[in-house]
Amino acid sequence: MKSKYVDRTALAQVIGSIFNSPQILDLTDKYTITEADFPDELLQVIIGSIYKIHEMGAKTISLENISDYLANKPKSQAIYQRDKGEEWLLKASEVAIISAFDFYYDRMKKMSLLRAYDTYGIDVSYIYDPDNIFNAKLKQQQEEQLDNMTLEDIANKIDQRIDEIKAQYVKDIFGEASQAGEGLEELIEQFKETPEVGVPLYGSLVNTITRGARLKKLYLRSAPTGMGKSRSMIADCCFIGCPKIYDDNFGWIRSGAANPSLFITTEQETSEVQTMMLAFLSNVNEEHILNGKYEGDEEQRVYEAAKILKDSPVYIEELPDFSLQDVEETIKKNIRDHDISYAFFDYVHSSIKILEEISRRTKGVALREDNILFMLSIRLKDLCNQYGIFILTSTQLNGAWQEAETPDQNLLRGAKSIADKIDFGSILLPVKSSDLEKLQPILDSGVFEKPVLKLSIYKNRRGRYKGIYLWCKANLGTCRINPMFATTYDYEIISIDDMKIIVEDAPSAF
């Protein structure tokens, strides 16, 4: 059954304007036009043809261009001829008002959104009802309401209505207060049976301190530019999401149970993330992969890593410019589509879309960057709690990091208040000559290699260890950062046992 949420005037104006000025299609940062915006076959054929012809380099488009293009596409050509596409397009181009394109584009996108809800059986007539032709006052009110709402406003209003219905009919949706002593014996026995630990992160010392990647928790690992925060995050994502990694001493070793995981990149393309993932899994320097020149059995290991990654539930999303809503919807989509429980967001920073989104919400009142980044961290923590997932993210550091005596939340670029929402906070820093001087009594023992990176642990909610350094050896070419030993901030060594988290449900395919 066809949806009633179709504005034929808006569709004709949009297609007619694009036909007359195909350069509109180049404004991808402003307009997002998809097949779903056009509810019937003819319009899909027309807009698809215009798009492809323009993609091939055409600056102007004619009816002849479209006829020639469709000549090699018999199915689309048949639809175009059957539904008198040439006649329809000619009329649309004649009535198109390019100066009104934004209005009609906005109208088209709103109809697409309402149509999507309607298709899934969700009543949205209280927002806009095209069939309402008898109540002129109500129709006018709905028209004005629709014009003044953004797409996000519409989605939020519908979500609010759904939540209200759930609260009315779903028992105990908001829960009830419980007596403080209720179920304590069972809780004690539960911890004896299954301690509060998550799946293992990369590095046993890290697991001792963090108790692994725990669901409903938000972890933050910050670093200066080029210090490995993205690479270490990729390592954790692969360690959680893939069942095996290569070890120089033992060959391919089991890492985890291939837990569905999502890596959201805000600066790098998917292919860049993929090569770093291959480097980590195979323990082959990424430069060798990029150059296509290998040593010994490296090529074989890279191909094996590619097979492991292909068969693993690890997903990558690109969000080069994002709003708070984009981040939330991306994570929700992957929870729905791929059942992910572990998300990695690289990294917390402001963007043009966030600034625009906040500006709309605050009616043009500008917010400082620290306020915006704090709002983003709140959203991430809310997602952890709402969907029971683990999120690891990162931030840049401010300019004070090089001289800081105590590397803590005060070094976070933009907003130290981000640390208020996280469960675990760390900062990855280079080892300075002054560090090595203070570490010399420990290094003289000959037990440990000279560290090149240090991980400052400044927050660890419900954890025993904080206000400490983890001293690490590192090979950023393979994305492997391995903690060797721990000290206080005063460089006094701390005895920390390696925690081995055993995952029992590894996939049988491996």
PyMOL commands that set and color helices and strands:
alter all, ss='L'
color gray80, all
select helices_A, chain A and resi 8-20+22-26+35-37+41-55+63-70+74-82+85-95+98-119+136-148+151-169+184-193+204-210+229-241+270-282+286-291+298-310+324-338+352-361+369-387+399-402+409-411+416-420+433-443+476-478
alter helices_A, ss='H'
color red, helices_A
select strands_A, chain A and resi 218-222+244-247+251-254+261-265+314-318+342-346+390-393+424-430+453-460+468-475+480-488+493-494
alter strands_A, ss='S'
color yellow, strands_A
deselect
rebuild
show_as cartoon
